[in-house]
Amino acid sequence: MTSLSPMTHPFAVVDAAREQPVPATAVAPDALEYPADDPRSRNGCRAVAAGDATVFDAALAGRSHRLVRADGVVLPLAVQRWQDDADGDDGWLLERCLGATLDLGCGPGRLVVALADRGVPALGVDVSVQAVERCLQRGAAVLHRDAFERLPGEGRWEHVVLADGNIGIGGDPVALLRRCRDLLAETGTVLLEVEPGAEFWQGAAHLVSDEGPREEAPEATCPTGTWFPWAVIGPEAVDEVAAAAGLWVTERSAPEEMDATGRSFAVLRRS
């Protein structure tokens, strides 16, 4: 079976999205709820989609600054980096986006804007109302949509970006990478950011604020609507996870690059 060719007129897809964006006031996708015996649900708690408007909107609004995993590990959220313009630390990703690029979980759109400024057609996708509003304010092309919903140009994107920990979306990295593979043209690439020094982790997480009293430990309480499926991948786990999704690693950050920026990236292609 012959795959779809790359976009002949990639800006047409981006312009169509820009002309008819989903209003920021639109209802966010329904939260995902898993049965009590599903491994993605912790102690029968309601698990919401990773990008659910009630979860990461709080972070984008500055009300949450840490992600706490069910195993107790605390990960800081680079909220200010999300809000700022792209800088030199984003260069590794930007330099490898040479054609039509889809940024899944684009947040406030710094990478989408930077790519557009470079003359690269780029489209952001996010379910966060706060993210969509900020993208529209910056003039970034964005869709208010879940990464697993139907998207324009499926099978024709030259690059799909998963930056800022977005490999965790949905709590199933293999499923997410398979989705990315389906979005790509035959020769396309996934540009993936991973967590330096981390191992593979998959489970439930919630967000907390650095201000005010510390919330109870995950084992002690499980308020409705606070938990969502999440995952973390470190550099050593990329190859195995990519292979399970039908992809293979063709390039990765050099140690000196990781030391300089504190960030780690990899390029994945179809296997």
C-alpha atoms as an extended CHARMM CRD file, in Angstrom:
* protein
*
       271  EXT
         1         1  MET       CA              0.0000000000        0.0000000000        0.0000000000  PROA      1               0.0000000000
         2         2  THR       CA              1.4040000000        3.3950000000       -1.0000000000  PROA      2               0.0000000000
         3         3  SER       CA              1.5630000000        5.9930000000        1.7480000000  PROA      3               0.0000000000
         4         4  LEU       CA              0.3450000000        9.5340000000        1.3030000000  PROA      4               0.0000000000
         5         5  SER       CA              2.9100000000       11.9460000000       -0.0550000000  PROA      5               0.0000000000
         6         6  PRO       CA              4.0590000000       14.9160000000        2.0290000000  PROA      6               0.0000000000
         7         7  MET       CA              1.8840000000       17.9900000000        1.8290000000  PROA      7               0.0000000000
         8         8  THR       CA              2.0580000000       19.6810000000       -1.5470000000  PROA      8               0.0000000000
         9         9  HSD       CA              0.8040000000       22.9130000000       -0.0450000000  PROA      9               0.0000000000
        10        10  PRO       CA              1.4660000000       22.5550000000        3.7030000000  PROA      10              0.0000000000
        11        11  PHE       CA              0.5310000000       26.1140000000        4.5300000000  PROA      11              0.0000000000
        12        12  ALA       CA             -3.0090000000       25.4260000000        3.2850000000  PROA      12              0.0000000000
        13        13  VAL       CA             -3.6790000000       23.1200000000        6.2410000000  PROA      13              0.0000000000
        14        14  VAL       CA             -2.2060000000       25.5940000000        8.7050000000  PROA      14              0.0000000000
        15        15  ASP       CA             -4.0870000000       28.5270000000        7.2020000000  PROA      15              0.0000000000
        16        16  ALA       CA             -7.3620000000       26.6170000000        7.3210000000  PROA      16              0.0000000000
        17        17  ALA       CA             -6.8260000000       25.9530000000       11.0150000000  PROA      17              0.0000000000
        18        18  ARG       CA             -5.9520000000       29.5900000000       11.6270000000  PROA      18              0.0000000000
        19        19  GLU       CA             -9.0450000000       30.8290000000        9.8130000000  PROA      19              0.0000000000
        20        20  GLN       CA            -11.4250000000       28.5240000000       11.6900000000  PROA      20              0.0000000000
        21        21  PRO       CA             -9.9470000000       27.9150000000       15.1440000000  PROA      21              0.0000000000
        22        22  VAL       CA            -12.0540000000       26.2320000000       17.7570000000  PROA      22              0.0000000000
        23        23  PRO       CA            -13.1100000000       29.0520000000       20.1070000000  PROA      23              0.0000000000
        24        24  ALA       CA            -11.2320000000       29.0710000000       23.3890000000  PROA      24              0.0000000000
        25        25  THR       CA            -14.5800000000       29.0090000000       25.1400000000  PROA      25              0.0000000000
        26        26  ALA       CA            -15.5910000000       25.7310000000       23.5240000000  PROA      26              0.0000000000
        27        27  VAL       CA            -16.2510000000       22.7900000000       25.7920000000  PROA      27              0.0000000000
        28        28  ALA       CA            -13.1040000000       20.7910000000       26.4490000000  PROA      28              0.0000000000
        29        29  PRO       CA            -13.0400000000       17.0860000000       25.5550000000  PROA      29              0.0000000000
        30        30  ASP       CA            -14.7050000000       14.8520000000       28.1080000000  PROA      30              0.0000000000
        31        31  ALA       CA            -12.4020000000       13.5490000000       30.7880000000  PROA      31              0.0000000000
        32        32  LEU       CA            -11.4640000000        9.9270000000       30.5460000000  PROA      32              0.0000000000
        33        33  GLU       CA            -12.7800000000        7.6730000000       33.2840000000  PROA      33              0.0000000000
        34        34  TYR       CA            -11.3670000000        4.1900000000       33.8420000000  PROA      34              0.0000000000
        35        35  PRO       CA            -12.8800000000        1.2640000000       35.7510000000  PROA      35              0.0000000000
        36        36  ALA       CA            -11.5460000000        0.6580000000       39.2400000000  PROA      36              0.0000000000
        37        37  ASP       CA             -9.6360000000       -2.4290000000       38.0740000000  PROA      37              0.0000000000
        38        38  ASP       CA             -7.9910000000       -0.6290000000       35.1530000000  PROA      38              0.0000000000
        39        39  PRO       CA             -4.2460000000       -0.0490000000       35.8170000000  PROA      39              0.0000000000
        40        40  ARG       CA             -4.6160000000        3.5500000000       34.6590000000  PROA      40              0.0000000000
        41        41  SER       CA             -6.9740000000        4.2330000000       37.5460000000  PROA      41              0.0000000000
        42        42  ARG       CA             -5.5480000000        4.4540000000       41.0580000000  PROA      42              0.0000000000
        43        43  ASN       CA             -7.7680000000        3.0770000000       43.8370000000  PROA      43              0.0000000000
        44        44  GLY       CA            -10.8680000000        3.6330000000       41.7250000000  PROA      44              0.0000000000
        45        45  CYS       CA            -10.2530000000        7.3800000000       41.4230000000  PROA      45              0.0000000000
        46        46  ARG       CA            -11.4140000000        9.2750000000       38.3850000000  PROA      46              0.0000000000
        47        47  ALA       CA             -8.4890000000        9.6540000000       35.9930000000  PROA      47              0.0000000000
        48        48  VAL       CA             -8.7260000000       12.6290000000       33.6770000000  PROA      48              0.0000000000
        49        49  ALA       CA             -7.0520000000       13.0080000000       30.3200000000  PROA      49              0.0000000000
        50        50  ALA       CA             -3.5600000000       14.4280000000       30.6130000000  PROA      50              0.0000000000
        51        51  GLY       CA             -4.4670000000       17.5830000000       28.7380000000  PROA      51              0.0000000000
        52        52  ASP       CA             -7.8900000000       18.0240000000       30.3500000000  PROA      52              0.0000000000
        53        53  ALA       CA             -8.7250000000       21.6970000000       30.7670000000  PROA      53              0.0000000000
        54        54  THR       CA             -9.1740000000       21.2900000000       34.5270000000  PROA      54              0.0000000000
        55        55  VAL       CA             -5.6310000000       19.9380000000       34.8870000000  PROA      55              0.0000000000
        56        56  PHE       CA             -2.9940000000       21.7900000000       32.8820000000  PROA      56              0.0000000000
        57        57  ASP       CA             -4.9980000000       24.9910000000       32.6010000000  PROA      57              0.0000000000
        58        58  ALA       CA             -4.1670000000       25.4960000000       36.2720000000  PROA      58              0.0000000000
        59        59  ALA       CA             -0.4670000000       25.2100000000       35.4910000000  PROA      59              0.0000000000
        60        60  LEU       CA             -0.6630000000       27.5980000000       32.5520000000  PROA      60              0.0000000000
        61        61  ALA       CA             -2.5240000000       30.0710000000       34.7560000000  PROA      61              0.0000000000
        62        62  GLY       CA              0.3030000000       29.8750000000       37.2870000000  PROA      62              0.0000000000
        63        63  ARG       CA             -1.6450000000       28.0070000000       39.9640000000  PROA      63              0.0000000000
        64        64  SER       CA              0.2710000000       24.7180000000       39.7370000000  PROA      64              0.0000000000
        65        65  HSD       CA              4.0190000000       24.3230000000       39.5650000000  PROA      65              0.0000000000
        66        66  ARG       CA              4.7840000000       20.6900000000       40.3240000000  PROA      66              0.0000000000
        67        67  LEU       CA              3.6600000000       17.3250000000       39.0360000000  PROA      67              0.0000000000
        68        68  VAL       CA              3.5210000000       14.6090000000       41.6960000000  PROA      68              0.0000000000
        69        69  ARG       CA              3.5840000000       11.0100000000       40.5630000000  PROA      69              0.0000000000
        70        70  ALA       CA              1.7350000000        8.2630000000       42.4000000000  PROA      70              0.0000000000
        71        71  ASP       CA              5.1060000000        6.8170000000       43.4610000000  PROA      71              0.0000000000
        72        72  GLY       CA              5.9060000000       10.0730000000       45.2630000000  PROA      72              0.0000000000
        73        73  VAL       CA              8.4240000000       11.4650000000       42.7600000000  PROA      73              0.0000000000
        74        74  VAL       CA              7.9810000000       15.2200000000       42.2650000000  PROA      74              0.0000000000
        75        75  LEU       CA              8.6980000000       16.7910000000       38.8810000000  PROA      75              0.0000000000
        76        76  PRO       CA              8.8670000000       20.5910000000       38.5160000000  PROA      76              0.0000000000
        77        77  LEU       CA              6.8970000000       22.1020000000       35.6500000000  PROA      77              0.0000000000
        78        78  ALA       CA              8.7200000000       24.5680000000       33.4000000000  PROA      78              0.0000000000
        79        79  VAL       CA              5.7030000000       26.8690000000       33.3090000000  PROA      79              0.0000000000
        80        80  GLN       CA              7.7220000000       30.0040000000       32.5860000000  PROA      80              0.0000000000
        81        81  ARG       CA              9.5350000000       28.3240000000       29.6950000000  PROA      81              0.0000000000
        82        82  TRP       CA              6.1640000000       27.3450000000       28.2070000000  PROA      82              0.0000000000
        83        83  GLN       CA              4.9970000000       30.9520000000       28.3790000000  PROA      83              0.0000000000
        84        84  ASP       CA              8.2090000000       32.5770000000       27.0720000000  PROA      84              0.0000000000
        85        85  ASP       CA              9.3720000000       32.8130000000       23.4820000000  PROA      85              0.0000000000
        86        86  ALA       CA             11.5170000000       29.9800000000       22.1670000000  PROA      86              0.0000000000
        87        87  ASP       CA             15.1970000000       30.3620000000       23.0110000000  PROA      87              0.0000000000
        88        88  GLY       CA             18.5360000000       28.6970000000       22.3470000000  PROA      88              0.0000000000
        89        89  ASP       CA             17.6130000000       25.6510000000       24.4100000000  PROA      89              0.0000000000
        90        90  ASP       CA             14.8540000000       24.9210000000       21.8940000000  PROA      90              0.0000000000
        91        91  GLY       CA             17.2890000000       25.1260000000       19.0030000000  PROA      91              0.0000000000
        92        92  TRP       CA             17.8840000000       21.3630000000       18.7940000000  PROA      92              0.0000000000
        93        93  LEU       CA             14.2030000000       20.8300000000       18.0010000000  PROA      93              0.0000000000
        94        94  LEU       CA             13.6990000000       23.8550000000       15.7850000000  PROA      94              0.0000000000
        95        95  GLU       CA             16.7120000000       23.1390000000       13.5910000000  PROA      95              0.0000000000
        96        96  ARG       CA             15.3520000000       19.6830000000       12.7490000000  PROA      96              0.0000000000
        97        97  CYS       CA             11.9200000000       20.8990000000       11.6890000000  PROA      97              0.0000000000
        98        98  LEU       CA             12.4340000000       21.5250000000        7.9820000000  PROA      98              0.0000000000
        99        99  GLY       CA              8.9070000000       20.9360000000        6.7160000000  PROA      99              0.0000000000
       100       100  ALA       CA              5.2730000000       20.8840000000        7.8120000000  PROA      100             0.0000000000
       101       101  THR       CA              5.3100000000       20.3740000000       11.5920000000  PROA      101             0.0000000000
       102       102  LEU       CA              2.5970000000       19.3400000000       14.0340000000  PROA      102             0.0000000000
       103       103  ASP       CA              3.2360000000       20.2490000000       17.6930000000  PROA      103             0.0000000000
       104       104  LEU       CA              1.1380000000       17.9840000000       19.9390000000  PROA      104             0.0000000000
       105       105  GLY       CA              0.4700000000       19.5220000000       23.3460000000  PROA      105             0.0000000000
       106       106  CYS       CA              1.7850000000       22.8350000000       22.0310000000  PROA      106             0.0000000000
       107       107  GLY       CA              0.8930000000       24.7900000000       25.1810000000  PROA      107             0.0000000000
       108       108  PRO       CA              1.0860000000       28.5790000000       24.6620000000  PROA      108             0.0000000000
       109       109  GLY       CA              2.6680000000       27.9830000000       21.2570000000  PROA      109             0.0000000000
       110       110  ARG       CA              6.2650000000       29.1370000000       21.5730000000  PROA      110             0.0000000000
       111       111  LEU       CA              7.5690000000       26.4660000000       19.1730000000  PROA      111             0.0000000000
       112       112  VAL       CA              4.7530000000       27.0330000000       16.6660000000  PROA      112             0.0000000000
       113       113  VAL       CA              5.5130000000       30.7600000000       16.5880000000  PROA      113             0.0000000000
       114       114  ALA       CA              9.2680000000       30.1880000000       16.2920000000  PROA      114             0.0000000000
       115       115  LEU       CA              8.8170000000       27.7880000000       13.3830000000  PROA      115             0.0000000000
       116       116  ALA       CA              6.4470000000       30.1620000000       11.5890000000  PROA      116             0.0000000000
       117       117  ASP       CA              9.0380000000       32.9250000000       12.0110000000  PROA      117             0.0000000000
       118       118  ARG       CA             11.5280000000       30.6040000000       10.2780000000  PROA      118             0.0000000000
       119       119  GLY       CA              9.1530000000       30.0870000000        7.3770000000  PROA      119             0.0000000000
       120       120  VAL       CA              8.2260000000       26.5530000000        8.4650000000  PROA      120             0.0000000000
       121       121  PRO       CA              4.4920000000       25.7190000000        8.3260000000  PROA      121             0.0000000000
       122       122  ALA       CA              3.5010000000       24.6430000000       11.8240000000  PROA      122             0.0000000000
       123       123  LEU       CA              0.2650000000       23.8000000000       13.5940000000  PROA      123             0.0000000000
       124       124  GLY       CA             -0.2450000000       23.4230000000       17.3360000000  PROA      124             0.0000000000
       125       125  VAL       CA             -2.7330000000       21.0700000000       18.9710000000  PROA      125             0.0000000000
       126       126  ASP       CA             -3.8170000000       21.3230000000       22.5970000000  PROA      126             0.0000000000
       127       127  VAL       CA             -6.8990000000       20.6240000000       24.7110000000  PROA      127             0.0000000000
       128       128  SER       CA             -6.0840000000       23.3160000000       27.2500000000  PROA      128             0.0000000000
       129       129  VAL       CA             -8.2870000000       26.3930000000       27.0280000000  PROA      129             0.0000000000
       130       130  GLN       CA             -5.5090000000       28.5350000000       28.5050000000  PROA      130             0.0000000000
       131       131  ALA       CA             -3.0530000000       27.2270000000       25.9060000000  PROA      131             0.0000000000
       132       132  VAL       CA             -5.3970000000       27.8850000000       22.9890000000  PROA      132             0.0000000000
       133       133  GLU       CA             -6.1440000000       31.4110000000       24.1910000000  PROA      133             0.0000000000
       134       134  ARG       CA             -2.4270000000       32.2110000000       24.4890000000  PROA      134             0.0000000000
       135       135  CYS       CA             -1.6840000000       30.7330000000       21.0410000000  PROA      135             0.0000000000
       136       136  LEU       CA             -4.3990000000       32.8560000000       19.4620000000  PROA      136             0.0000000000
       137       137  GLN       CA             -3.0500000000       35.9700000000       21.1920000000  PROA      137             0.0000000000
       138       138  ARG       CA              0.3860000000       35.2440000000       19.7070000000  PROA      138             0.0000000000
       139       139  GLY       CA             -0.9980000000       34.5980000000       16.2420000000  PROA      139             0.0000000000
       140       140  ALA       CA             -0.0680000000       30.9220000000       16.2950000000  PROA      140             0.0000000000
       141       141  ALA       CA             -2.0900000000       28.4460000000       14.2470000000  PROA      141             0.0000000000
       142       142  VAL       CA             -3.7270000000       26.1120000000       16.7620000000  PROA      142             0.0000000000
       143       143  LEU       CA             -6.4950000000       23.5580000000       17.0840000000  PROA      143             0.0000000000
       144       144  HSD       CA             -8.3490000000       22.9900000000       20.3520000000  PROA      144             0.0000000000
       145       145  ARG       CA             -8.3900000000       19.2260000000       20.0780000000  PROA      145             0.0000000000
       146       146  ASP       CA             -7.1670000000       15.9900000000       21.6050000000  PROA      146             0.0000000000
       147       147  ALA       CA             -4.1260000000       14.3940000000       19.9750000000  PROA      147             0.0000000000
       148       148  PHE       CA             -6.1060000000       11.1970000000       19.3610000000  PROA      148             0.0000000000
       149       149  GLU       CA             -8.9900000000       12.9420000000       17.6040000000  PROA      149             0.0000000000
       150       150  ARG       CA             -9.0920000000       13.3820000000       13.8450000000  PROA      150             0.0000000000
       151       151  LEU       CA             -6.4920000000       15.9750000000       12.7710000000  PROA      151             0.0000000000
       152       152  PRO       CA             -5.8790000000       17.6990000000        9.4430000000  PROA      152             0.0000000000
       153       153  GLY       CA             -3.2190000000       16.2730000000        7.1390000000  PROA      153             0.0000000000
       154       154  GLU       CA             -3.0210000000       12.8360000000        8.7600000000  PROA      154             0.0000000000
       155       155  GLY       CA             -0.3020000000       10.7630000000        7.1190000000  PROA      155             0.0000000000
       156       156  ARG       CA              1.3320000000       13.8220000000        5.5410000000  PROA      156             0.0000000000
       157       157  TRP       CA              3.1410000000       15.6950000000        8.3060000000  PROA      157             0.0000000000
       158       158  GLU       CA              6.9030000000       15.8100000000        7.9210000000  PROA      158             0.0000000000
       159       159  HSD       CA              7.5010000000       16.2650000000       11.6330000000  PROA      159             0.0000000000
       160       160  VAL       CA              5.5270000000       15.6830000000       14.8290000000  PROA      160             0.0000000000
       161       161  VAL       CA              6.8800000000       17.3170000000       17.9900000000  PROA      161             0.0000000000
       162       162  LEU       CA              6.4430000000       16.0040000000       21.5310000000  PROA      162             0.0000000000
       163       163  ALA       CA              8.3050000000       18.5290000000       23.6930000000  PROA      163             0.0000000000
       164       164  ASP       CA              8.1770000000       19.5680000000       27.3530000000  PROA      164             0.0000000000
       165       165  GLY       CA              7.3080000000       16.1080000000       28.6790000000  PROA      165             0.0000000000
       166       166  ASN       CA              4.3750000000       15.6060000000       26.3060000000  PROA      166             0.0000000000
       167       167  ILE       CA              5.3610000000       11.9730000000       25.7480000000  PROA      167             0.0000000000
       168       168  GLY       CA              3.3870000000       11.5420000000       28.9810000000  PROA      168             0.0000000000
       169       169  ILE       CA              0.0690000000       12.5200000000       27.3680000000  PROA      169             0.0000000000
       170       170  GLY       CA             -2.5010000000        9.8210000000       28.0260000000  PROA      170             0.0000000000
       171       171  GLY       CA             -0.1410000000        7.7490000000       30.1680000000  PROA      171             0.0000000000
       172       172  ASP       CA              0.7080000000        5.3380000000       27.3140000000  PROA      172             0.0000000000
       173       173  PRO       CA              3.8630000000        6.3740000000       25.4070000000  PROA      173             0.0000000000
       174       174  VAL       CA              3.6550000000        3.4660000000       22.9610000000  PROA      174             0.0000000000
       175       175  ALA       CA              0.0740000000        4.3530000000       21.9820000000  PROA      175             0.0000000000
       176       176  LEU       CA              1.0070000000        8.0170000000       21.6500000000  PROA      176             0.0000000000
       177       177  LEU       CA              4.0140000000        7.2610000000       19.4420000000  PROA      177             0.0000000000
       178       178  ARG       CA              1.8880000000        4.9740000000       17.2760000000  PROA      178             0.0000000000
       179       179  ARG       CA             -0.5030000000        7.8800000000       16.8790000000  PROA      179             0.0000000000
       180       180  CYS       CA              2.4240000000       10.0940000000       15.8610000000  PROA      180             0.0000000000
       181       181  ARG       CA              3.5750000000        7.4700000000       13.3510000000  PROA      181             0.0000000000
       182       182  ASP       CA              0.1080000000        7.5030000000       11.7560000000  PROA      182             0.0000000000
       183       183  LEU       CA              0.2670000000       11.2860000000       11.4340000000  PROA      183             0.0000000000
       184       184  LEU       CA              3.6310000000       11.2250000000        9.6510000000  PROA      184             0.0000000000
       185       185  ALA       CA              4.5020000000       11.0150000000        5.9880000000  PROA      185             0.0000000000
       186       186  GLU       CA              6.5620000000        7.9420000000        5.0900000000  PROA      186             0.0000000000
       187       187  THR       CA              9.8550000000        9.7740000000        5.6130000000  PROA      187             0.0000000000
       188       188  GLY       CA              8.6530000000       11.9300000000        8.5030000000  PROA      188             0.0000000000
       189       189  THR       CA             10.1700000000       12.1500000000       11.9740000000  PROA      189             0.0000000000
       190       190  VAL       CA              9.0050000000       12.3940000000       15.5590000000  PROA      190             0.0000000000
       191       191  LEU       CA             11.0120000000       14.9310000000       17.5420000000  PROA      191             0.0000000000
       192       192  LEU       CA             10.8250000000       13.7540000000       21.1220000000  PROA      192             0.0000000000
       193       193  GLU       CA             11.9530000000       15.3440000000       24.3750000000  PROA      193             0.0000000000
       194       194  VAL       CA             12.7500000000       12.9440000000       27.2060000000  PROA      194             0.0000000000
       195       195  GLU       CA             13.6170000000       13.4500000000       30.8710000000  PROA      195             0.0000000000
       196       196  PRO       CA             17.3880000000       13.4240000000       31.5540000000  PROA      196             0.0000000000
       197       197  GLY       CA             18.3570000000       10.9640000000       34.2630000000  PROA      197             0.0000000000
       198       198  ALA       CA             14.8940000000        9.4010000000       34.4280000000  PROA      198             0.0000000000
       199       199  GLU       CA             13.8280000000        5.8320000000       33.8030000000  PROA      199             0.0000000000
       200       200  PHE       CA             10.5890000000        4.6280000000       32.2410000000  PROA      200             0.0000000000
       201       201  TRP       CA              7.6050000000        5.2990000000       34.4910000000  PROA      201             0.0000000000
       202       202  GLN       CA              3.8800000000        4.8940000000       33.8410000000  PROA      202             0.0000000000
       203       203  GLY       CA              1.0110000000        5.5570000000       36.2410000000  PROA      203             0.0000000000
       204       204  ALA       CA             -1.1540000000        8.2910000000       37.7460000000  PROA      204             0.0000000000
       205       205  ALA       CA             -0.1240000000       11.8180000000       38.6730000000  PROA      205             0.0000000000
       206       206  HSD       CA             -1.5850000000       15.0950000000       39.8500000000  PROA      206             0.0000000000
       207       207  LEU       CA             -0.5490000000       18.7330000000       39.9930000000  PROA      207             0.0000000000
       208       208  VAL       CA              0.1490000000       20.7550000000       43.1210000000  PROA      208             0.0000000000
       209       209  SER       CA              1.1860000000       24.3260000000       43.8050000000  PROA      209             0.0000000000
       210       210  ASP       CA              4.4060000000       25.4690000000       45.4290000000  PROA      210             0.0000000000
       211       211  GLU       CA              2.3370000000       27.9370000000       47.4250000000  PROA      211             0.0000000000
       212       212  GLY       CA              0.1440000000       27.1350000000       50.3900000000  PROA      212             0.0000000000
       213       213  PRO       CA              0.0420000000       23.9730000000       52.5000000000  PROA      213             0.0000000000
       214       214  ARG       CA              1.3990000000       20.7850000000       50.9640000000  PROA      214             0.0000000000
       215       215  GLU       CA             -1.2660000000       18.3620000000       49.8010000000  PROA      215             0.0000000000
       216       216  GLU       CA             -1.5640000000       14.9790000000       51.4230000000  PROA      216             0.0000000000
       217       217  ALA       CA              0.4080000000       12.0830000000       50.0110000000  PROA      217             0.0000000000
       218       218  PRO       CA             -1.2070000000       10.3010000000       47.0250000000  PROA      218             0.0000000000
       219       219  GLU       CA             -1.7650000000        7.2150000000       49.1540000000  PROA      219             0.0000000000
       220       220  ALA       CA             -3.7340000000        9.1880000000       51.7400000000  PROA      220             0.0000000000
       221       221  THR       CA             -6.2830000000       10.9100000000       49.5720000000  PROA      221             0.0000000000
       222       222  CYS       CA             -7.7040000000       10.8660000000       46.0890000000  PROA      222             0.0000000000
       223       223  PRO       CA            -10.0300000000       13.8140000000       45.4700000000  PROA      223             0.0000000000
       224       224  THR       CA            -12.3150000000       13.4430000000       42.4910000000  PROA      224             0.0000000000
       225       225  GLY       CA            -10.8820000000       14.9730000000       39.3350000000  PROA      225             0.0000000000
       226       226  THR       CA             -7.2810000000       15.4530000000       40.4560000000  PROA      226             0.0000000000
       227       227  TRP       CA             -5.5950000000       12.3190000000       39.0890000000  PROA      227             0.0000000000
       228       228  PHE       CA             -4.6860000000       11.7000000000       35.4570000000  PROA      228             0.0000000000
       229       229  PRO       CA             -2.6920000000        9.0530000000       33.5770000000  PROA      229             0.0000000000
       230       230  TRP       CA              0.8920000000       10.1140000000       32.8920000000  PROA      230             0.0000000000
       231       231  ALA       CA              4.2240000000        8.6800000000       31.8460000000  PROA      231             0.0000000000
       232       232  VAL       CA              7.8860000000        9.6290000000       31.8690000000  PROA      232             0.0000000000
       233       233  ILE       CA             10.6460000000        8.3670000000       29.5880000000  PROA      233             0.0000000000
       234       234  GLY       CA             14.3680000000        8.7800000000       30.1520000000  PROA      234             0.0000000000
       235       235  PRO       CA             17.0800000000        8.5540000000       27.4770000000  PROA      235             0.0000000000
       236       236  GLU       CA             17.8180000000        4.8910000000       28.2040000000  PROA      236             0.0000000000
       237       237  ALA       CA             14.1900000000        3.8540000000       27.6290000000  PROA      237             0.0000000000
       238       238  VAL       CA             13.6560000000        5.5640000000       24.2820000000  PROA      238             0.0000000000
       239       239  ASP       CA             14.8260000000        2.7390000000       22.0350000000  PROA      239             0.0000000000
       240       240  GLU       CA             12.5750000000        0.0840000000       23.5620000000  PROA      240             0.0000000000
       241       241  VAL       CA              9.4830000000        2.3000000000       23.6570000000  PROA      241             0.0000000000
       242       242  ALA       CA             10.0740000000        3.5380000000       20.1140000000  PROA      242             0.0000000000
       243       243  ALA       CA             10.5080000000       -0.0140000000       18.8000000000  PROA      243             0.0000000000
       244       244  ALA       CA              7.2090000000       -1.0650000000       20.3740000000  PROA      244             0.0000000000
       245       245  ALA       CA              5.5460000000        1.7480000000       18.4110000000  PROA      245             0.0000000000
       246       246  GLY       CA              7.1670000000        0.7790000000       15.1100000000  PROA      246             0.0000000000
       247       247  LEU       CA              9.7690000000        3.5460000000       15.2480000000  PROA      247             0.0000000000
       248       248  TRP       CA             13.5210000000        3.6540000000       15.7170000000  PROA      248             0.0000000000
       249       249  VAL       CA             15.9330000000        6.2390000000       17.0930000000  PROA      249             0.0000000000
       250       250  THR       CA             18.1340000000        7.8120000000       14.4290000000  PROA      250             0.0000000000
       251       251  GLU       CA             19.5950000000       10.7020000000       16.4070000000  PROA      251             0.0000000000
       252       252  ARG       CA             19.8180000000       11.8740000000       19.9890000000  PROA      252             0.0000000000
       253       253  SER       CA             21.2760000000       14.7190000000       22.0340000000  PROA      253             0.0000000000
       254       254  ALA       CA             24.9900000000       14.5090000000       22.7080000000  PROA      254             0.0000000000
       255       255  PRO       CA             26.0320000000       14.3680000000       26.3920000000  PROA      255             0.0000000000
       256       256  GLU       CA             27.5660000000       17.8290000000       26.1820000000  PROA      256             0.0000000000
       257       257  GLU       CA             24.3000000000       19.2120000000       24.7800000000  PROA      257             0.0000000000
       258       258  MET       CA             22.3580000000       17.7020000000       27.6760000000  PROA      258             0.0000000000
       259       259  ASP       CA             24.8470000000       19.1520000000       30.1450000000  PROA      259             0.0000000000
       260       260  ALA       CA             24.5210000000       22.6120000000       28.5930000000  PROA      260             0.0000000000
       261       261  THR       CA             20.7260000000       22.7910000000       28.4620000000  PROA      261             0.0000000000
       262       262  GLY       CA             19.5300000000       20.2140000000       31.0020000000  PROA      262             0.0000000000
       263       263  ARG       CA             17.3010000000       18.8190000000       28.2580000000  PROA      263             0.0000000000
       264       264  SER       CA             17.4510000000       15.6470000000       26.1630000000  PROA      264             0.0000000000
       265       265  PHE       CA             15.9940000000       14.9620000000       22.7060000000  PROA      265             0.0000000000
       266       266  ALA       CA             15.7230000000       12.1720000000       20.1780000000  PROA      266             0.0000000000
       267       267  VAL       CA             14.6640000000       11.8040000000       16.5400000000  PROA      267             0.0000000000
       268       268  LEU       CA             12.4650000000        8.8170000000       15.6830000000  PROA      268             0.0000000000
       269       269  ARG       CA             11.6550000000        7.4080000000       12.2410000000  PROA      269             0.0000000000
       270       270  ARG       CA              9.5290000000        4.5430000000       10.9630000000  PROA      270             0.0000000000
       271       271  SER       CA             11.2110000000        1.1790000000       11.4000000000  PROA      271             0.0000000000
